């Protein structure tokens, strides 16, 4: 698969996560480096894939101001499966029935111990039905464990779409607002699950990292663009922190 088509699929999946299948261009431009998108999205992807994308407008939820946006021409059923849903099938066509009780891979740092009551809760939470981030689950009570699992599924998929499997915390907050999530819920989802997410404070910037994507000092599945951007590194200076997190039960107390 070419890098351009790969970028097309990642962008299409991000738009599908938005529910309304459209996002303002300023938000897409904010994420394009992490998504591995070309600099000129309109002149490249919009022009080359008119069956995928279209220019449109979207109203700001707060101000009501109309903004230029990028929308999906139609729902891409073949893309409406998360990375976690695809894994159990070993390359075969995804099957929703097989994906119903998927748990999240967890990778705690050395010396990190969960209290028994927390460990019991995590096991019960993992056993809850897995609702795909491409499904509408807004009917769930926002304070329920099931809603939190769906939120984590959404964050997991967003980070998996990033070529380095990480993005700045503020990017998640801004995107989350367009997806209809409060910042407090996003913070809770990240902090509650240090085995899934890690918060780095490199260069005074908080970055949310998908733990499972890294093994020791290496980004496990290195996208070709990562090799071009960082020929002598594997994750842009994040990996060495993954094994240094203290075992206090929180990814970052200041998050």
C-alpha positions in Angstrom: 0.0 0.0 0.0 1.4 3.4 -1.0 2.0 6.1 1.7 -0.6 8.3 0.0 -3.3 5.7 0.1 -2.3 4.7 3.7 -2.7 8.4 4.7 -6.1 8.5 2.9 -7.4 5.6 5.0 -6.1 7.1 8.2 -7.8 10.4 7.5 -11.0 8.6 6.4 -11.1 6.6 9.7 -10.5 9.8 11.7 -13.5 11.4 10.0 -15.6 8.3 10.7 -14.7 8.5 14.4 -16.2 12.0 14.3 -19.7 10.6 13.9 -20.8 13.4 11.6 -17.9 12.3 9.3 -16.6 15.9 9.0 -14.0 17.9 10.9 -12.9 21.6 10.5 -9.8 22.0 8.4 -7.9 23.8 11.2 -8.2 20.7 13.4 -7.0 18.4 10.6 -4.1 20.7 9.9 -3.3 20.6 13.7 -3.1 16.8 13.5 -1.6 16.3 10.0 2.0 15.8 11.2 1.0 13.1 13.6 -1.3 11.5 11.1 1.4 11.5 8.4 -0.7 13.6 6.0 0.8 15.6 3.1 1.4 19.3 3.7 -1.2 20.3 1.1 -4.1 18.2 2.0 -6.6 19.9 -0.3 -4.2 19.8 -3.3 -3.2 16.2 -2.7 -5.8 14.0 -1.0 -8.9 16.0 -1.8 -7.9 16.3 -5.5 -6.6 12.7 -5.8 -9.4 11.0 -3.9 -12.7 12.8 -4.8 -14.6 9.6 -4.0 -13.4 9.8 -0.4 -13.3 13.5 0.6 -15.2 16.7 -0.1 -14.9 20.2 1.1 -17.8 21.3 3.3 -18.7 23.6 6.2 -19.2 22.9 9.9 -20.6 25.2 12.6 -18.5 25.8 15.7 -20.4 24.3 18.7 -19.6 27.3 21.0 -19.6 30.4 18.7 -21.8 29.1 15.9 -19.3 30.4 13.4 -19.2 28.5 10.2 -15.9 27.0 9.4 -14.3 25.3 6.3 -14.2 21.6 6.9 -13.3 18.3 5.3 -16.0 15.7 5.0 -16.3 12.0 4.0 -18.3 11.5 0.8 -19.8 8.3 2.1 -19.3 5.9 5.1 -16.6 3.3 4.3 -17.9 0.1 5.8 -14.6 -1.7 5.1 -12.8 0.8 7.4 -15.3 0.8 10.3 -13.3 -1.7 12.4 -10.8 -0.7 15.1 -7.3 -2.0 15.3 -8.3 -4.1 18.3 -11.3 -5.6 16.4 -9.0 -6.7 13.6 -6.4 -8.4 15.7 -8.3 -11.6 16.8 -9.1 -12.4 13.2 -5.5 -12.8 12.1 -5.9 -10.9 8.9 -9.3 -12.3 8.0 -12.4 -10.2 7.5 -13.4 -8.6 10.9 -16.3 -10.2 12.7 -18.3 -8.1 15.2 -19.4 -11.2 17.1 -15.8 -12.3 17.7 -14.9 -8.8 18.8 -17.6 -8.3 21.5 -15.5 -9.0 24.6 -12.1 -7.7 23.6 -9.8 -6.5 26.4 -7.1 -3.9 26.0 -3.4 -4.9 26.0 -1.8 -3.6 29.2 1.9 -3.0 29.8 2.8 -1.7 33.3 6.3 -0.5 34.0 8.7 -2.5 36.0 7.8 -2.3 39.7 4.3 -1.0 39.1 1.9 -2.8 41.4 -1.9 -2.4 41.5 -3.8 -2.7 44.8 -6.0 -5.8 44.9 -9.2 -3.8 44.8 -7.9 -1.8 41.8 -6.8 -5.0 40.1 -10.2 -6.6 40.6 -11.9 -3.5 39.1 -9.6 -3.6 36.1 -10.4 -7.2 35.5 -14.1 -6.6 35.7 -13.8 -3.5 33.4 -11.8 -5.5 30.8 -14.5 -8.1 30.8 -17.2 -5.6 29.8 -18.4 -5.8 26.2 -16.2 -3.9 23.7 -18.1 -1.3 21.8 -16.3 -0.2 18.7 -15.3 3.5 18.5 -17.0 3.5 15.1 -20.3 2.8 16.8 -22.5 5.4 18.4 -22.5 4.8 22.1 -23.6 8.3 23.3 -26.7 6.6 24.9 -24.5 5.2 27.6 -24.5 7.0 31.0 -21.3 9.2 30.9 -20.2 8.1 34.4 -20.6 4.3 33.8 -17.7 1.9 33.4 -19.1 0.9 30.0 -18.9 4.5 28.8 -15.4 4.7 30.0 -14.4 1.6 28.1 -15.9 3.1 25.0 -14.0 6.3 25.6 -10.7 4.3 26.0 -11.5 2.5 22.8 -11.9 5.8 21.1 -8.6 7.2 22.5 -6.8 3.9 21.6 -8.0 4.1 18.0 -7.1 7.8 17.6 -3.6 7.1 18.9 -3.2 4.1 16.7 -4.0 6.3 13.7 -1.0 8.5 14.6 2.1 7.2 12.8 4.2 7.5 16.1 1.3 6.2 18.2 1.3 9.4 20.3 0.1 13.0 20.1 0.2 16.1 22.3 -2.4 16.1 25.1 -3.9 19.4 23.8 -4.5 17.7 20.4 -6.6 15.0 22.1 -8.5 17.7 24.1 -9.3 19.8 21.0 -10.3 16.7 19.0 -12.3 15.4 21.9 -14.4 18.5 22.1 -15.4 18.1 18.4 -16.2 14.4 19.2 -18.5 15.6 22.0 -16.3 14.6 25.0 -15.6 16.8 28.0 -12.0 17.4 29.0 -12.6 15.9 32.4 -13.8 12.6 30.9 -10.7 12.5 28.6 -8.4 13.1 31.5 -10.1 10.4 33.6 -9.8 7.8 30.8 -6.1 8.4 30.4 -5.2 8.6 34.1 -7.3 5.6 35.1 -5.4 3.4 32.7 -1.7 3.7 33.1 -1.2 0.3 31.6 -2.7 1.5 28.3 -1.6 5.1 28.1 1.5 7.0 29.2 1.8 10.7 29.6 5.3 12.1 28.7 6.5 15.5 29.8 9.4 15.8 27.3 10.4 19.4 26.4 7.7 20.9 28.7 5.0 19.4 26.5 2.6 16.7 27.7 2.2 13.9 25.1 -0.1 11.0 25.4 1.6 7.7 24.3 0.0 4.4 23.5 2.1 2.0 25.6 1.6 -1.2 23.7 3.1 0.4 20.6 6.5 0.5 22.3 8.8 -2.3 23.5 11.7 -1.1 25.6 13.4 1.6 23.4 11.6 0.8 20.2 8.5 1.7 18.3 7.3 -1.8 17.4 5.7 -1.1 14.1 7.7 1.7 12.6 5.9 3.6 9.8 8.1 4.5 6.8 7.7 8.2 7.5 9.1 7.8 11.0 12.3 6.5 9.4 12.5 9.5 7.1 11.8 12.0 9.9 14.0 10.4 12.6 16.6 8.2 10.8 18.6 7.6 14.0 15.6 7.3 16.4 12.5 5.1 16.8 10.0 7.3 18.5 11.1 10.9 18.7 12.6 10.7 22.2 9.7 9.1 24.1 10.6 5.4 24.5 13.2 5.7 27.2 10.6 7.1 29.6 8.3 4.1 29.3 10.3 2.1 31.7 11.0 4.9 34.2 7.4 5.8 35.3 7.0 5.5 39.0 4.6 3.0 40.4 2.2 5.4 42.1 -0.9 4.3 40.2 -1.1 7.4 38.0 0.3 8.3 34.6 0.8 11.9 35.6 -0.5 13.5 38.7 -0.6 16.9 37.0 -2.4 15.7 33.9 
